[in-house]
């Protein structure tokens, strides 16, 4: 059954990629939540439709990749002990952007929920332990501050000036 679901997911991903390539180059996105879904988002939907038997249900890939750096890893990973993304649906203070979108889109960060510990893995694979946060807002702010203190992350923070 798992193999069938995996094949179905891959088929859906290929179909989504074909539709994306048929449509021409992607439109530039802004910071609003009304942008069209990317291939990664479509794949997330396909995988989440498979049900809780899949390991990937705890992994939410970034909504875009940092292409211009030439690093092997084109995104960061936030590993968190929170059990779901529900708490990440709140707006980041002072914005109309969800915590999830701030991380996954603006800071090129995948979110892995239901992990043993909180940590951020940078694009060069350096691991940064994070506090045991009591809220998704606190861990998001801590992550944003940490990324903002990084060389490449500081430029990302300039594009979307938020308080942390």
VOGU-3710 file (C-alpha; in Angstrom, 3 decimals, decimal comma):
1> xxxxxxxxxx> 0,000/0,000/0,000  2,826/2,408/0,860  4,487/1,732/-2,486  1,256/2,508/-4,289  0,907/5,773/-2,399  4,516/6,688/-3,163  4,005/5,989/-6,866  0,829/8,067/-6,805  2,691/10,938/-5,095  5,482/10,833/-7,654
11> xxxxxxxxxx> 2,931/10,795/-10,468  1,209/13,855/-8,996  4,551/15,625/-8,601  5,454/14,904/-12,228  2,059/16,192/-13,361  2,503/19,327/-11,261  5,974/19,891/-12,723  4,648/19,455/-16,244  1,896/22,012/-15,577  4,453/24,416/-14,103
21> xxxxxxxxxx> 6,756/24,050/-17,113  3,849/24,398/-19,578  2,876/27,666/-17,917  6,279/29,250/-18,562  8,563/30,825/-16,001  7,100/31,347/-12,541  5,690/34,725/-11,712  7,601/36,716/-9,143  5,897/36,505/-5,785  5,352/39,101/-3,198
31> xxxxxxxxxx> 4,900/38,773/0,537  1,148/38,233/0,322  -0,477/34,898/1,026  -2,351/34,953/-2,292  0,430/33,626/-4,539  -0,184/30,537/-6,658  1,047/27,231/-5,230  4,543/26,116/-6,173  5,499/22,591/-7,144  6,754/22,043/-3,594
41> xxxxxxxxxx> 3,371/23,148/-2,195  1,546/20,882/-4,634  3,780/17,996/-3,578  3,087/18,789/0,099  -0,627/18,543/-0,629  -0,184/15,252/-2,480  1,901/13,756/0,311  -0,412/14,979/3,071  -3,369/13,438/1,241  -1,783/10,020/1,687
51> xxxxxxxxxx> -2,562/9,891/5,376  -0,570/9,563/8,572  1,201/6,330/7,604  3,869/8,283/5,729  7,030/9,530/7,489  6,938/12,656/5,336  3,782/13,860/7,117  6,070/15,412/9,744  8,217/17,222/7,170  7,097/20,426/5,486
61> xxxxxxxxxx> 9,585/21,457/2,822  10,418/25,114/2,167  8,160/26,968/-0,239  11,177/28,096/-2,260  14,885/27,309/-2,521  17,885/29,641/-2,249  19,325/29,015/-5,721  21,970/31,708/-6,033  24,383/30,547/-3,328  25,671/27,408/-5,011
71> xxxxxxxxxx> 25,453/25,399/-1,777  24,485/21,724/-1,824  21,663/22,412/0,643  19,497/25,231/-0,718  17,340/25,606/2,383  17,479/25,431/6,174  15,655/22,971/8,420  13,859/23,860/11,635  13,384/20,728/13,722  10,789/21,286/16,410
81> xxxxxxxxxx> 9,098/19,338/19,173  5,709/20,854/18,307  3,287/18,173/17,149  1,617/20,074/14,289  1,789/23,218/12,187  -1,453/24,543/13,661  0,303/27,011/15,973  2,373/28,309/13,036  -0,822/29,605/11,374  -0,860/32,701/13,596
91> xxxxxxxxxx> 0,407/35,969/12,147  3,958/37,053/12,889  3,632/40,105/15,174  3,177/43,338/13,240  2,476/41,555/9,917  -0,273/39,796/8,030  2,084/36,889/7,297  1,809/33,569/9,122  4,686/32,197/11,150  4,802/29,239/8,781
101> xxxxxxxxxx> 5,107/31,447/5,687  7,777/33,622/7,317  9,908/30,512/7,846  9,105/28,391/4,804  8,952/31,166/2,204  10,884/34,217/3,351  13,682/32,372/5,175  13,923/29,251/2,975  13,273/26,923/5,902  11,688/23,484/6,004
111> xxxxxxxxxx> 9,801/22,661/9,200  10,069/19,168/10,670  7,540/18,702/13,445  7,312/16,072/16,180  11,105/15,902/16,620  13,095/15,016/19,752  14,589/18,492/20,108  14,398/22,018/18,757  17,240/22,991/16,440  18,007/24,858/13,256
121> xxxxxxxxxx> 20,185/23,294/10,580  21,738/25,928/8,336  22,458/25,608/4,620  26,066/24,656/5,392  24,665/21,924/7,705  25,739/23,643/10,945  23,338/22,710/13,749  22,144/25,360/16,186  20,291/24,172/19,291  17,183/26,188/20,125
131> xxxxxxxxxx> 15,414/26,754/23,426  12,525/24,547/24,446  9,961/27,126/23,395  6,486/27,173/24,835  4,952/28,706/21,721  5,380/28,605/17,977  5,753/32,389/17,971  8,734/32,199/20,353  10,540/29,531/18,350  9,854/31,446/15,122
141> xxxxxxxxxx> 11,272/34,654/16,612  14,330/32,786/17,910  14,837/31,194/14,487  14,424/34,516/12,656  16,950/36,168/14,974  19,435/33,341/14,444  19,013/33,454/10,661  19,200/37,258/10,684  22,571/37,032/12,441  23,923/34,801/9,645
151> xxxxxxxxxx> 25,739/36,284/6,656  23,185/35,302/3,995  20,263/35,418/6,395  20,897/39,074/7,182  20,082/39,908/3,550  16,850/37,919/3,765  15,894/39,867/6,872  16,463/43,168/5,030  13,932/42,162/2,382  11,225/41,576/4,961
161> xxxx> 11,988/43,883/7,871  10,340/42,329/10,904  10,975/42,624/14,607  12,333/39,678/16,488
//
